[in-house]
Amino acid sequence: MNWTEFFHMGGYAFEVWVSWGLTGAVLLWFVISPKLKHRQVIKSVHRQTLRERRISQSEDQL
């Protein structure tokens, strides 16, 4: 078997390579999505902490 035959996949190359590509994209999404969500949660917690500090400081001044 040579490389041309391998990449041609016996006439099923389109279906095979699209399947591999979609699988790779889904796996990549499963890695990237939680990291993006984690970053979003950390920013939200940081904003909330800063907001609570401002409120606490303004109450102390009263």
Helices and strands as residue ranges (DSSP letters): H 3-8, G 9-11, H 13-61
